[in-house]
Amino acid sequence: MERHGDVRIDEYYWLNDREDAEVVAYLNAENAYREQAMAPHAPLVDSLFAEMTGRLDPNESSLPVEMDGFWYQSRYEEGKEYPIHVRVPGSETGTEQMVLDINRLAEGKAYCSVASMTMTRDHRRMAYAVDFVSRRQYTLRFRELPTGEEHALEIPDTSGAFAWADDGETFFYATKDPVTLRVDSVWRQSLTNPGDPVRVFHEADEAFSCTVYRGKSKRFIMISTSATNSDEVWYLEAGSPFGEFRCLRPRTHGLEYSASHHGESWWIRSNQGGRTNFALFEASLEAPNEWAEVIAHRSHVLLEGIDLFDEFMVREEREQGLLRIVVRPWNEAAHGPEYVISMPEETYTLYTASNPSTATTVLRYVYTSLTTPATTFDFNMVTRDRVVKKVQKVVGGYDPTRYTTRRLWATSADGTKVPMSWVGPADRQGAVPTLLYGYGAYGITVDPAFSIARLSLLERGMAYAIAHVRGGEYLGREWYEQGRMEHKQNTFSDFIACGDMLRSEGWASQLFAMGGSAGGLLMGAVVNQRPDLWSGVIAAVPFVDVVTTMLDDSIPLTTGEYDEWGNPNDPEAYARMKAYSPYDNVAAQDYPPMLVTTGLHDSQVQYFEPAKWVARLRERRTNSAPLYLYCNMDTGHGGASGRYESYRETAMEYGFLLSLMAK
């Protein structure tokens, strides 16, 4: 392959044809090799799987959520892989009605994922989106809820995004380009008199992807279309589905915004005017393009989102990496000034839960940390009383006093302080084996949350840490900006600095690393740049062939991500990306033990990237440490879909790490 006068040879390019019998045989051989090599550790893997699934409440159920007089709930039944969705009309104690049993839907299927279940305004009819392949291409189906009758109409190859109009007949849905899988169109159709669908929105710009939904107030059907750093919102009265969508504000490069309707206003979160950490604006329905600032931009506080109620506005913010919920009454004379819901730990995760109704003074939110199971609260915004509604159950018991959580800081190559969230033995005496996790892309922040699976590592004396590297938004929007495009190397340097700190300051006796997808790119870069630092690495569904993938505009996600990684059709961007692309930088050096995972049907990172990477590592490295490729032949980017089956891969991954621990 030649571009900009630079020639690259890809000796494993032939692996990119999933329909080729030789390719399938190759992947099956890799699976057989891994299985044979890990056979001595099979009892450990089985034990881990039994531990993880044994901690799950076999009959776990969600909290009931009230919507328009119906109480919706999902639950598991012992021995079943998938949830059962039910509802009770009138009150929480009424007669239960079946909504959807996904176990029946999944019968005979290797994979089953339901993306959405959307009710009409009268809750008599439901649309749901199901994927049996794991390519995130969903088929829409329709059900009459009082009878359970399924309509004959099915709509294949959608994104799963959906919205009903007020009439309960007309609906809107989004579809993907069949080649790139970019969500590019929104359609209108009728259920009982379908005819031909009418395309009401087409996103021609290949950098943008769109979605459709109904806003919380239920008044508007919304279309949102977004690129990495630009947004545009369209809206239509849900009672007039055959009208024309209106644009709230036309797209401008660099202008990001989202809009929520409440009362006679739009409430808009935006970075307009260089407000990097976002501000909140209000605009009237009559003049949606005239924005008045309500919550000013703050250089040290990231405005993450808002939730609107009849008497209160709730916003989620992040300062110095820590989340908080701020409650602001519309009427300060009645309820006083805004206030913050306080949190007890040094590092934690906090988020508002399902709050579909505006006509309530009770806010439901969830609190968790690396040592605290997810705890759901109902918080009275008037009295400020809170009630614990649910605590994540750990079957067999869990003693949080055995572990402690800390926030640590490392110094990156350019002098920047990088935070980590750490959990380990409360009685730690010196260094312990440690797993360091990282992601670092798209502004996504990996917050510290409790994990039932991770207990299997902690109980064996390991510690676990999350490196909050640049590329996420843990320390605000600028933290993201410093970890993308020409600054991407900062992500890798930050992670290496965190690893160095854990080793040099006596926290980690052995240091393992793990990341998936864009975090798999992180793993690929750090094993090339500092292979000596790691005692073992897991790269899950890793994006590792950066230049080749970003040059192929027929591959899903490519054109929409030029503003994340760069466009390699530009010589400068090409050179920058090639300098860190894991596949292009495999060297003749010793590499740590590695487990690389992928899925044959992955639509986000194609399976052939990790397959080629492992092949090249085997060819060029100078040692013979364990190097395994696991390709799930039935799934895609998210792995197995069943509740228990999903833990099989986690058990395999943790078994790999534990097999490398010094005896």
C-alpha positions in Angstrom: 0.0 0.0 0.0 1.4 3.4 -1.0 0.3 6.9 0.1 2.2 10.2 0.1 5.2 8.4 -1.3 5.3 6.0 1.6 5.1 2.3 1.0 3.7 -0.1 3.6 3.6 -3.9 3.2 0.6 -5.8 4.8 1.5 -9.4 4.6 -1.7 -10.4 6.4 -4.2 -8.3 4.4 -5.8 -11.5 3.1 -7.4 -12.0 6.5 -10.0 -9.3 5.8 -12.5 -11.6 4.0 -14.8 -13.2 6.7 -16.6 -15.2 3.9 -13.3 -17.0 2.9 -13.2 -20.6 4.2 -9.4 -20.3 4.7 -9.9 -17.2 6.9 -12.5 -19.0 9.0 -10.2 -22.0 9.3 -7.4 -19.7 10.4 -9.5 -18.1 13.1 -10.7 -21.5 14.3 -7.1 -22.7 14.5 -6.2 -19.6 16.6 -9.0 -20.5 19.0 -7.8 -24.1 19.2 -4.3 -23.0 19.8 -5.4 -20.7 22.7 -7.6 -23.4 24.1 -4.8 -26.0 24.1 -2.2 -23.6 25.5 -4.6 -22.6 28.3 -5.8 -26.1 29.0 -3.7 -26.4 32.3 -5.6 -23.3 33.6 -9.1 -24.6 32.6 -10.0 -25.5 36.2 -9.1 -22.0 37.2 -11.3 -20.5 34.5 -14.2 -22.7 35.4 -13.8 -21.7 39.0 -13.7 -18.0 38.1 -16.9 -18.4 36.0 -18.6 -20.2 38.8 -17.6 -17.5 41.3 -18.7 -14.7 39.1 -22.1 -16.1 38.1 -22.6 -17.5 41.7 -22.5 -13.9 43.0 -25.4 -12.9 40.8 -28.8 -12.7 42.3 -30.5 -15.4 40.1 -33.9 -13.7 40.5 -32.7 -10.1 40.3 -35.3 -7.5 39.4 -35.1 -3.8 38.5 -37.0 -1.2 40.5 -40.4 -0.4 39.0 -40.5 2.8 37.0 -43.7 4.6 36.5 -44.7 5.9 33.1 -48.2 7.3 32.4 -49.8 5.2 35.0 -48.0 1.9 34.2 -45.2 0.5 36.4 -42.5 -1.1 34.2 -40.0 -3.6 35.6 -37.5 -6.2 34.3 -36.3 -9.3 36.1 -34.3 -12.4 35.7 -35.5 -15.9 36.5 -33.0 -18.5 37.9 -31.1 -20.3 35.1 -32.2 -18.0 32.3 -29.8 -15.9 30.2 -32.1 -13.0 29.4 -34.5 -10.6 31.2 -38.2 -10.7 31.2 -40.0 -7.3 30.9 -43.3 -6.8 32.6 -45.6 -4.0 33.7 -48.4 -3.4 36.2 -51.2 -0.9 35.4 -52.5 1.5 37.9 -50.1 0.8 40.8 -47.1 -1.2 41.8 -49.3 -3.9 43.4 -51.7 -4.6 40.5 -51.9 -7.5 38.2 -48.7 -8.1 36.2 -48.8 -8.0 32.4 -46.1 -9.5 30.1 -44.3 -7.0 27.9 -41.5 -9.1 26.4 -39.7 -12.3 27.4 -36.3 -12.1 25.7 -35.6 -15.7 26.6 -38.4 -16.8 24.2 -37.1 -14.4 21.6 -33.6 -15.8 21.9 -34.6 -19.5 21.6 -32.3 -21.2 19.1 -30.1 -18.1 18.6 -26.4 -17.8 19.4 -26.9 -14.1 20.0 -29.8 -11.9 20.9 -29.8 -8.2 21.8 -32.8 -6.0 22.2 -31.8 -2.3 21.8 -35.0 -0.5 22.6 -38.7 -1.0 23.6 -40.8 2.0 22.9 -44.5 2.5 23.8 -47.2 4.5 22.2 -48.7 7.4 24.3 -51.6 5.1 25.4 -49.2 2.2 26.1 -51.3 -0.2 24.1 -48.6 -0.8 21.4 -44.9 -1.4 21.5 -42.0 -1.3 19.0 -38.8 -3.1 19.8 -35.5 -3.6 18.0 -33.7 -6.9 18.0 -30.3 -8.0 16.6 -29.5 -11.7 16.2 -26.1 -11.3 14.5 -24.2 -8.8 16.7 -23.6 -6.3 13.9 -25.8 -3.6 15.6 -28.2 -3.9 12.7 -31.6 -4.1 14.3 -34.9 -5.4 13.0 -38.0 -3.5 14.2 -40.9 -5.5 15.4 -44.3 -4.4 16.7 -46.6 -5.9 19.4 -50.1 -5.2 20.7 -49.5 -5.3 24.5 -53.0 -6.2 25.7 -53.0 -9.4 23.6 -49.3 -10.1 22.9 -50.1 -10.2 19.2 -47.1 -9.5 16.9 -47.7 -7.5 13.7 -46.6 -8.9 10.4 -44.6 -5.8 9.6 -40.9 -6.0 10.3 -38.3 -3.5 9.3 -34.7 -4.8 9.0 -31.3 -3.1 9.1 -32.2 -0.2 11.4 -30.1 1.5 14.0 -32.7 0.7 16.7 -33.5 4.4 17.1 -37.3 4.9 17.1 -40.1 7.3 18.0 -43.9 7.1 18.0 -46.1 10.0 17.0 -49.1 10.9 19.1 -51.5 8.9 17.0 -49.9 5.6 17.9 -49.9 4.6 14.2 -47.2 6.8 12.7 -43.6 6.2 13.6 -40.1 7.3 12.8 -36.9 5.2 12.7 -33.3 5.5 11.6 -31.3 3.3 9.2 -27.7 2.7 8.3 -25.7 2.9 5.1 -25.5 -0.8 4.1 -21.7 -0.6 3.5 -20.3 1.8 6.1 -23.0 1.2 8.7 -23.2 5.0 9.3 -26.6 6.0 10.5 -27.6 8.4 7.7 -31.4 8.4 7.3 -34.6 8.9 9.3 -37.9 7.5 7.9 -41.6 7.9 8.6 -44.0 5.1 8.2 -47.5 3.8 9.4 -48.0 0.5 11.2 -51.5 -0.6 10.0 -51.3 1.1 6.6 -47.5 0.9 6.0 -47.1 1.6 2.3 -43.6 2.8 1.3 -41.6 4.6 4.0 -40.9 8.3 3.5 -37.4 9.5 4.2 -37.8 12.7 6.3 -34.1 13.3 6.9 -30.9 12.3 5.1 -27.4 13.0 6.5 -25.2 13.4 3.4 -22.1 14.5 5.3 -20.0 11.4 5.9 -18.6 12.8 9.1 -22.0 12.9 10.7 -24.3 10.2 12.1 -27.9 10.8 13.1 -30.6 9.4 15.5 -34.3 10.0 16.2 -36.1 9.9 19.5 -39.0 11.4 21.4 -38.0 14.0 24.1 -38.9 13.6 27.8 -41.7 16.1 27.6 -43.3 14.0 24.8 -44.2 17.1 22.8 -41.5 16.8 20.1 -40.0 14.1 17.8 -36.3 14.9 17.8 -33.6 14.3 15.2 -30.0 14.8 16.4 -27.1 14.5 14.0 -23.5 14.8 15.2 -19.9 14.6 14.1 -16.9 14.6 16.6 -17.2 18.3 17.3 -20.4 19.5 15.7 -24.1 19.0 16.3 -27.4 19.9 14.7 -30.9 19.3 16.2 -34.2 19.1 14.3 -37.7 18.9 15.8 -41.3 18.2 14.9 -44.6 18.4 16.9 -45.4 14.8 17.8 -49.1 15.6 17.2 -48.4 16.6 13.6 -46.2 13.8 12.2 -46.7 14.8 8.6 -45.3 18.2 9.1 -41.8 19.5 8.4 -38.9 19.1 10.8 -37.4 22.5 11.9 -33.8 23.0 12.6 -33.0 24.5 16.0 -29.7 25.9 14.9 -27.8 25.0 11.7 -24.5 23.2 12.1 -21.3 25.1 12.4 -17.9 23.4 12.6 -16.9 23.3 16.2 -20.4 24.1 17.6 -21.6 21.3 19.9 -25.1 21.4 21.4 -28.0 19.3 22.7 -31.5 20.5 23.4 -34.2 19.5 25.9 -37.8 20.9 25.8 -39.6 22.0 29.0 -42.6 24.3 29.2 -42.2 27.1 26.6 -38.5 26.8 26.3 -35.6 24.9 24.9 -32.8 24.2 27.4 -29.5 23.9 25.5 -26.2 22.6 26.6 -23.5 24.0 24.3 -19.9 25.1 23.9 -21.0 28.2 21.9 -18.5 31.0 21.9 -15.5 29.0 23.1 -17.2 27.7 26.3 -15.0 24.6 26.3 -16.7 23.0 29.4 -20.2 23.9 28.1 -22.7 26.3 29.4 -26.5 26.1 29.7 -28.8 28.4 27.5 -32.5 29.0 27.3 -34.4 29.8 24.1 -38.1 30.3 23.5 -40.0 28.0 21.2 -40.9 31.0 19.1 -37.2 32.0 18.7 -35.1 28.9 19.1 -32.0 30.4 17.6 -31.9 33.2 20.2 -30.0 31.7 23.2 -29.7 33.4 26.6 -27.1 32.0 29.0 -28.5 30.6 32.2 -25.5 28.6 33.7 -22.3 30.3 32.7 -19.2 28.5 31.5 -16.7 27.6 34.2 -13.1 26.7 33.4 -12.9 24.2 36.2 -16.4 22.6 36.0 -17.6 20.4 33.1 -21.4 20.6 32.6 -22.2 17.0 31.7 -26.0 17.0 31.4 -29.4 18.2 32.7 -32.7 16.6 33.7 -35.9 18.7 33.7 -38.8 18.4 36.1 -41.9 20.5 36.6 -40.5 22.1 39.8 -36.8 21.5 39.4 -33.8 21.4 37.1 -31.2 18.8 37.9 -27.7 19.0 36.4 -24.8 16.7 36.5 -21.3 18.3 36.7 -17.7 17.2 37.1 -15.0 19.1 39.0 -11.5 17.7 39.4 -12.8 14.4 38.1 -15.5 14.1 40.7 -19.2 14.0 39.8 -22.0 15.9 41.6 -25.7 16.4 41.2 -27.0 20.0 41.6 -30.7 20.6 42.2 -32.0 24.0 41.1 -35.6 24.9 41.9 -37.5 26.9 39.3 -39.1 28.8 42.2 -36.4 29.8 44.6 -38.9 31.6 46.8 -40.7 28.3 47.4 -37.8 25.9 47.6 -34.7 28.0 48.3 -31.5 28.3 46.2 -29.8 25.5 44.3 -27.9 22.8 46.3 -25.6 19.9 45.8 -26.3 16.3 46.8 -23.3 15.3 48.9 -21.1 12.2 48.4 -19.0 10.3 51.0 -16.0 8.7 49.2 -12.7 9.9 47.7 -13.4 8.5 44.3 -16.8 7.3 43.1 -19.4 7.2 40.3 -22.7 9.1 40.5 -25.5 9.4 37.9 -29.2 10.1 37.7 -31.2 6.9 37.0 -34.5 6.5 35.0 -36.6 9.6 35.7 -39.1 9.5 32.8 -41.8 11.7 34.4 -41.6 15.4 34.9 -44.5 15.6 37.3 -42.5 14.4 40.4 -40.4 15.9 43.2 -38.5 12.7 43.6 -35.2 12.2 41.8 -33.8 8.7 41.4 -30.0 8.4 41.3 -27.3 5.8 41.6 -24.1 5.8 43.6 -21.3 3.3 43.3 -17.5 3.2 43.8 -14.8 0.6 43.4 -15.8 -0.8 46.9 -19.5 0.2 47.0 -22.1 -1.9 45.1 -24.5 0.1 43.0 -27.0 1.8 45.4 -30.2 3.4 44.1 -31.7 6.3 46.0 -35.0 8.1 45.8 -34.2 11.7 46.8 -37.0 14.1 47.7 -36.0 17.4 46.1 -38.3 19.4 48.4 -37.4 17.8 51.8 -34.0 16.6 50.8 -34.6 13.3 52.4 -33.2 10.2 50.6 -34.3 6.6 50.7 -32.3 3.6 49.7 -34.5 1.7 47.2 -32.0 -0.9 46.1 -28.5 -2.2 46.8 -26.8 -4.4 44.3 -26.9 -7.9 45.8 -23.7 -10.0 46.1 -24.8 -13.6 46.7 -22.6 -15.2 49.3 -21.9 -11.9 51.0 -19.4 -9.1 50.5 -17.4 -7.3 53.1 -16.3 -3.9 51.8 -14.0 -3.3 54.8 -11.6 -5.8 53.2 -10.8 -3.3 50.5 -10.0 0.4 50.3 -10.2 2.8 47.4 -7.8 5.7 46.8 -7.1 8.4 44.2 -3.5 8.5 43.1 -1.6 10.8 40.8 1.2 10.2 38.3 3.3 12.7 36.4 3.3 12.3 32.6 6.1 12.9 30.2 5.2 16.6 29.7 4.8 17.2 33.5 1.0 16.9 33.5 -0.5 15.2 36.6 -2.7 12.2 35.7 -5.2 10.8 38.1 -5.9 7.1 38.9 -8.7 5.5 40.8 -7.3 2.5 42.8 -8.8 -0.3 44.8 -6.9 -3.0 46.7 -6.5 -4.8 50.0 -7.3 -2.7 53.0 -4.4 -4.4 54.8 -1.9 -4.0 52.0 1.7 -4.4 53.1 3.8 -3.3 50.2 3.4 -3.9 46.5 0.7 -6.3 45.2 -0.1 -7.5 41.6 -2.1 -4.8 40.0 -4.3 -4.6 36.9 -4.3 -1.1 35.3 -7.2 -0.3 33.0 -7.4 2.5 30.4 -9.5 3.8 27.5 -8.8 7.4 26.6 -10.8 8.4 23.5 -14.0 10.2 22.3 -14.2 12.1 25.5 -15.6 9.0 27.3 -14.7 8.9 30.9 -14.4 5.5 32.7 -15.7 6.3 36.1 -14.8 4.0 39.1 -17.7 1.6 39.7 -18.2 -1.7 41.6 -17.8 -5.0 39.7 -19.0 -8.4 40.8 -16.5 -10.0 38.4 -13.6 -8.0 39.7 -14.0 -9.4 43.2 -12.4 -12.6 41.9 -9.2 -10.6 41.4 -9.4 -8.7 44.6 -10.1 -11.8 46.7 -6.8 -13.3 45.3 -4.8 -10.3 46.5 -4.7 -8.2 43.4 -5.3 -4.5 43.1 -7.1 -2.7 40.3 -6.7 0.8 39.0 -8.2 3.0 36.3 -5.9 5.4 34.6 -7.9 8.5 33.8 -5.7 9.4 30.8 -6.2 12.3 28.4 -8.6 11.5 25.6 -11.4 11.1 28.2 -13.1 14.0 30.0 -12.3 13.1 33.6 -10.7 16.5 34.2 -12.9 18.4 31.8 -13.3 19.0 28.1 -9.7 20.2 27.7 -8.6 16.8 29.0 -10.2 15.3 25.9 -8.8 17.8 23.5 -5.3 17.1 24.8 -5.7 13.4 24.0 -6.9 13.4 20.4 -5.7 14.3 16.9 -2.1 15.7 17.0 -2.1 15.2 20.8 -2.9 11.5 20.7 0.5 10.5 22.1 -0.5 12.1 25.4 -2.9 9.2 25.9 -0.2 6.7 25.7 2.4 8.7 27.7 -0.2 9.2 30.5 -0.9 5.4 30.7 2.8 4.6 30.8 3.4 7.2 33.5 0.6 5.7 35.6 2.2 2.2 35.2 5.7 3.6 36.0 4.3 5.3 39.1 2.6 2.1 40.4 5.8 0.2 39.9 8.4 2.7 41.2 6.4 3.9 44.2 5.7 0.4 45.5 2.1 -0.1 44.6 2.5 -2.9 42.0 4.7 -5.9 42.3 3.5 -7.1 38.9 1.7 -4.8 36.6 -0.9 -6.0 34.1 -2.7 -3.8 31.6 -6.1 -4.0 30.0 -8.2 -2.0 27.5 -10.8 -2.5 24.8 -11.7 -1.0 21.5 -10.0 2.4 21.5 -8.5 1.2 24.8 -7.2 -1.7 22.7 -5.3 0.9 20.6 -3.9 2.2 23.9 -2.7 -1.4 24.7 -1.1 -1.8 21.3 0.7 1.5 21.6 2.0 1.0 25.1 3.3 -2.5 24.5 5.3 -1.1 21.5 6.6 1.8 23.4 7.3 0.2 26.8 7.1 -3.6 26.5 9.2 -4.1 29.6 6.7 -2.4 31.9 3.9 -5.1 31.7 3.7 -8.5 33.2 0.7 -9.3 30.9 -1.7 -7.5 28.7 -5.3 -8.0 27.6 -6.4 -6.1 24.4 -10.1 -6.6 23.8 -11.5 -5.9 20.4 -8.5 -3.6 19.8 -8.4 -0.8 17.1 -4.8 -1.5 16.0 -4.4 -1.0 12.3 -5.1 2.7 12.4 -3.7 4.0 9.1 -5.2 1.2 6.9 -8.6 1.4 8.5 -8.8 5.2 8.4 -7.8 5.2 4.7 -10.7 2.8 3.9 -13.8 4.9 3.8 -16.0 1.8 3.2 -15.3 0.5 6.7 -17.8 1.5 9.4 -16.9 4.5 11.6 -14.0 5.7 9.3 -15.2 9.0 7.8 -17.0 10.0 11.0 -13.8 9.8 13.0 -11.5 12.0 11.0 -11.9 14.6 13.8 -10.9 12.1 16.4 -7.8 10.6 14.9 -7.1 12.6 11.8 -7.5 12.1 8.1 -4.6 10.1 6.7 -5.3 11.5 3.3 -3.5 14.5 4.7 0.3 13.8 4.7 0.9 15.3 8.1 -1.9 13.4 9.7 -0.8 10.2 7.9 2.7 10.5 9.4 1.4 11.3 12.9 -1.0 8.3 12.9 1.6 5.9 11.4 4.0 6.9 14.2 1.8 5.3 16.9 -0.4 2.8 14.9 0.3 -0.5 16.8 0.2 -2.7 13.7 2.7 -0.5 11.8 5.1 -0.3 14.8 5.5 -4.0 15.8 9.2 -4.3 16.4 11.9 -6.9 16.8 11.8 -6.8 20.6 10.5 -8.8 23.5 6.8 -8.4 24.2 4.9 -9.3 27.3 2.4 -12.1 27.5 -0.8 -11.0 25.7 -4.4 -12.1 25.2 -6.2 -10.5 22.3 -9.9 -10.9 21.8 -12.3 -10.1 18.9 -15.7 -11.1 17.4 -16.2 -12.3 13.9 -19.2 -10.0 13.4 -17.7 -6.9 15.0 -19.1 -3.8 13.2 -17.0 -1.3 15.2 -13.5 -2.8 15.0 -13.3 -5.4 12.3 -12.0 -8.8 13.5 -9.1 -8.8 11.0 -7.3 -5.9 12.8 -6.5 -8.0 15.9 -6.0 -11.1 13.9 -3.4 -9.5 11.7 -1.8 -7.8 14.7 -1.3 -11.1 16.5 0.1 -12.7 13.4 2.7 -9.9 12.9 3.6 -10.0 16.6 4.4 -13.7 16.3 6.5 -13.0 13.3 8.6 -10.1 14.5 8.9 -10.4 18.3 12.1 -11.8 19.8 10.7 -13.9 22.6 8.1 -16.6 23.0 5.8 -15.3 25.8 2.2 -16.5 25.7 0.4 -14.8 22.8 -3.2 -15.8 22.2 -6.0 -14.7 19.9 -9.6 -15.4 20.9 -12.2 -14.9 18.2 -15.8 -15.4 19.2 -17.3 -16.8 16.0 -20.9 -15.8 17.1 -20.7 -12.3 18.3 -19.4 -8.8 17.6 -18.0 -5.8 19.5 -19.9 -6.3 22.8 -19.2 -10.1 23.2 -21.8 -12.6 24.3 -25.3 -11.3 24.9 -26.6 -13.7 27.6 -26.3 -12.7 31.3 -24.2 -15.7 32.3 -22.5 -16.3 29.0 -20.9 -12.9 29.0 -19.0 -13.9 32.1 -17.3 -16.8 30.3 -15.0 -14.4 28.4 -14.3 -12.4 31.5 -13.4 -15.6 33.4 -11.1 -16.6 30.5 -9.4 -13.1 30.6 -9.0 -13.1 34.4 -7.7 -16.7 34.2 -5.1 -15.6 31.8 -3.9 -12.8 34.1 -3.9 -15.0 37.2 -1.9 -17.7 35.4 0.8 -15.1 35.0 1.0 -14.1 38.7 4.2 -14.9 40.4 3.9 -17.9 42.6 
